[in-house]
C-alpha cells in the first residue's frame, strides 16, 4: 500500500511584483492557512517519506509555513495530470508515503483520476489518497481511496 498526499498551495496575490506567475506569493490569509494545515498535519501525526514541492514562490512558502521539509522539483510547476502521475510513478519503492505541494488544475485532476470521481481542491487544501499498490510504477487507474480531505476553512 502506498499513500499519495496532494497539498495545493494556499491563497495568493493576483499578480507578483515581477509580473511573473512563478513569483506570486501568499497573502496573509494564505500564510495563516498554511500554518493551520501544518498544525493539523502535526496534530494528526502525519509523516511523509518524501515531500516534493513546486519551486514556485507560493508552493514553496506553503510547504515551509506548514513545517514540511520539501525537495523542490521544477516538474511540478504547471504540470499536467499525466506529468504528475509520471512523477509519482518514478518514485522509489522505498518511499511509502509521498507528498507533493503544488498547483491546480493538475492536482485536482490527478486526485479525481485516482479516486474515480470529481474532487474540488480549494487553495490550501490537502488530499490524502491510499493506493492499493506495492510499486509506484503501478499508480494510476481509479482504485485510490480517500483517507482525508483537509480544507483550511474547516480547521478553525
N, C-alpha and C positions, 0 to 999 in steps of 0.2 A: 504494500500500500504506500502510495506517495501522496504528499499534500502540496498543493499549489495555492499560495495566497497572493491575491492581486490587490494592491493598495493604490488607489487613484490619488494623485496629488490633490492638495486642498485648494481652497478658493484663492484666486489670483487677481492681480491687477489686469485691466483690459489690455494695456499696452506697456511695454517696457520703455525706459529712458532711451535705449538704443534703437527702439523700433523693431527689434528682432523678437520673434515669438519665443525663441530659445531662452531669452534673458528675462522673461516675465517672472516676477517674484510673487510670493504670497502676500496677501493683505493681512491686516491684523486678525480678522476672523479666521483666515486660513492658518495662521500661526497657532491660534488658540485651538482650532480643530485638530491640528497635527499633534499637539501636546495631549489633547484629550484622548485621541485614539491611541497614542503611545502609552498613556497611563492605563488604558483598558487592556492593551496587549500585555503590559507588565502584570496587571492585576490578575489576568487570566492565566499567567504563566506560559504564554506562548513563546516558543523559541524556534528559531529557524536555523537550519544548517548553512544556508546561503541566502543573502539578500542582494539582489541585483536592482540597481536603480538607473533610470534615465539620468544623464548628467545635466539635463535642463534645470535651470535655477529653481523652478517651482517644485520639481520632483525631488531634487537634492535637499532642498530646505524641508520638505515634508518628511523625508526619511530621517534627517538629522534631528529635527524637533521631536519626532516620535521616539527617539532614542535608539534607532536602528543603526547598525554599522554596515552600510552598503558597500558593495563593489560597483563602481559605475560602469555602465555598458551602453555605449552610443547607439547600439542596435535597438534599444527600447524606445528611443525618441522617434515619434512619428511612425511607429511600426504598425504594420497590418496584422490582422488576426493570424494569418499564416506565418508571418515572420516571428511573432511572439510565440506561437506554438513550436516553431522550429527551434527557437532559443531554449525552450523548456526541454524539447526532445534531445538537445545536445548536452544537457546537464549530466554530470557524472552520476552513476547509480549509487555512489556512496552518499549522495545527498538525498535525504528522505523528505525534508521539509524546505521547500523553495518558496521564497517570497520575491515579488517584483513590485517596484514602485514606479508608476508611470502615468500613462495618459489614456483618455478616450479619444476616438471611438474603439481603439484596439482592445483595451481591457474589457470593456462592456461586451464587445462581440466575442472575445475569447471565452469569457465566463458563460455567456449564453450558449455558445457552441458546446462547451464541456458539460454544461448542466442540461442540455437538451431543451432549453426554453429561454425566452427573453428575460433579461435582468437589466435593470437600470441602475447604474452606479453614479450617484451624485458625487460632487467633489468631496474629497476627504474620506470616502467610504472604503471599506476593506471587505473582501470576499474570500473566504477560505473554502477550498474545494478538495475533497478527498477523491483520489483517483485509484481505482482498483487495478493497479499495475505494479509490477516489480521493477520494471525498467522504464526510464523516462522516454526512451525511443518509442514506446507503445502509447504515449499520451496522445489523445485525440478522441474522436467519437463523442458520444453524449452520455457516457456512463458515469460521469462525475456526480458526487453527492455534496450538496451544500452543507457545510459544517457550521459556518457562522457568516453573518452579514452585519457588519458594524457600520452605522451611519452616525456621524458626529452629533447631529441634532437629537438623536435618541440617547445620547450618553450624558446629557445634562443632569 
